[in-house]
Amino acid sequence: MPQPPQLNRRDLLRLGGGALFGLSLPRLLQAQNAATAAGLTSANGGPGWGQAKSVILLFLQGGPSHLDLWDPKDDVPDDVRSVFKTINTKVPGINVTELLPRIAEVTDKLTLIRSMSYHPNGLFNHTAAHYQMLTGYTTDRVSPSGQLEPPSPKDFPNLGSNIARLVPPDVPMLPFVMMPRPLQESDVIGKAGTAGFLGRAHDPYTLYPSGDDFTETKMDAIQVGDLSLRPEVTVERLERRHALLKSMKARQVALDKAVAKYDLDEYTAQAMNLVLSGRARDAFDVSRETDALRDRYGRSTFGQSCLLARRLVEAGTRFIQVNWTKVANSDRHSWDCHKDLPKRMKNDAAPKFDPAVATLIEDLDERGLLDETLVVAVGEFGRSPRKGLSTSGNDNDGEGRDHWPYCFTSLVAGAGIKRGHVHGASDETASGPIADPVHPNDLLATIYHAVGISPHTMIFNHLGQPRPIVEGEAVTELFA
């Protein structure tokens, strides 16, 4: 019987890696082995502890105006008051603007945190604020213009990477998915959207369909070849290759020892399970949903991304981040409304945002998933109470609002979060909190708490130095 060919370490890694699948899944799945007992004990406890099996973060990059959406103020000067009318919601005493008629119908299922607030380090541009909101840390380098360096292996990890590492899925499924476009300000792309010093194995699976930011049918053209077998690789052929791999390792003791730390058998088996089960591939197929439901979410990229997020929750994904579908500092349906705010919010941003978020909450609730899914909608900051005021060096017209991290609003729902509730309060012009301020780090700590991770869990940076996963405290008052 002919002996199998001798393989070197590179050959074996290729055989155990993505060359078989079209994606480096074994390495991605290796992230799941990093779950530890540190910070995951029930001793942390408290309301809401560990109730979230999944998290959907709707990250509204660009910074939506809280006064023009969900913290309206009527008895204020004209240069503060929104041009949009205040409307009642399903919960007496909770008002929003006319831009959110659908969210007004589901306020009985959510909490609005109207006291988000922080003081940035240096110029509060979008990228610095992304980093603060999504990692819980202030970036080290801010240039005079406010722009940051691109993503670095030294960066603190996105919270989704931490969650996927510490609480991996319990089924063969992608642990962390980010869509439908990267985080971006000008030419700085992806900052705060990676695993940073945790290593690329913990980066999100990124689903960025082709097409520009104004193409609203991008989600209909999703390509998930990474999660499918190549046409020339049948299931039988793949399984034979896996058997061959095991044979190689059995025959090459020295090589086996050399690569033992890679746990190739374990991770290759997991990758095979993910590919062969079709779980992820099927989850990405939004065409399986009825036209009526797709219409409820809205036939926009953001709407269909929210629908896909719900499908990923059902399939077992632990963390899904849906980024707003326009680069942070730009025109049209960006939330960065320095100019033409009334037109852009009414005609472009709100009609995509409102039905998608309301339907996501309703859909999860109707399917019995809201009790175990935490939904968070938040931007990197709010907008200045006074119109036309320059706070970041930008030029604003008479209706425009500039960056404002000192007071803004976030929406949270599910996983034991109180229903029909407002947490905290802003002052008479929504310039700052007057009750129960919530720092972004506290919001992150609350998310970690909801999935069963103590905010005091220690991680090690690129220098091997211990750092808390976030320097904040869970706001347990948010939970019923």
C-alpha angles and dihedrals in degrees: 000000000000115000117241115255119269113255129203124217093267092052092050093048090050091050091049093042142063097302088089097047107030089246133069090243099151090060092045091049090049084077089072092064090062094074109122138184092243110115093354100096123118088237088087089063125142131130113329095009111160094346095126115083089177138017127212112195114192100197110197098202111194096049115262119227109255093198091056096046121026110352104052121175119202106175095061136100119285092251089062105033117094119249086227122086122248115242134192121248135208089274115065111239095024109102132179133175127273088261090076108051093142095046086049086064094056102042087111088070101048149046126234115211103206096175104067107144144157140157110232127221107246124332110359101226121160098262095050088048092048088055093049094047098044104036102028092233137097113242116243100227126054116163123215089265091052095244119133136213116267121266113305135195085238093062123113110254127261109255090246090062091052092049094046090049097047100034106028121185117276092220131054097277141123106273099208128023126182123192165218099350137352125266107267145173114178106308096343104101129182100002109158090011099095139071090251112187092004087076134248092281086077097048116119122261098251120216106192108159117206120263134075126282092269094056103103096183097062094113090061089063100051113152115203100171088135087071096046134075115255111254091248093051110077123192090252092051091049092050091049089053091051090050089049090052091054089048091051092052093047091054098044108058095169094050090045090058092046093058100030092112090063093063089213097175092052097045095040089053090050091048090050090050091052095048098040096043091059089212096132094038092052092046091058092056102095090171086081088073122088119262089238093058093044089052091052091056090046128251092258129110090252094047094049090045089057089050090050089049089059090050090051090052089054090050093052106261109155101207130021123182117194110193120204107265100242131066108265100246105042145093138269113027095008114116089228094103106175088141137021091018098160094051098040097047095043099041104029119018107030097048089058097040103044103056093039096055095041093049093046090056093044093045094050090047094049090052094048092247102110094080090062100033123077114210118195126180116186142138129217091261142335130253131268116275092223115067118231093019116137112220101154104035093267125132112244130188123224093277097037126106125209132215115301121177094166095083133007142134136254130189121222130179141164134023093079096314112151115265123228092011140134117206118203127348138241125226124261094284098033088247096129142353120274096182136033101350115207119206116208087247089058090052090052090047088053091052091050090048091052092056093045102261119128112232085225093063109128123231127183121237127216090282093052092252118145116243130173112255085241133353096230144086128245113252096228091174086078091070125081 
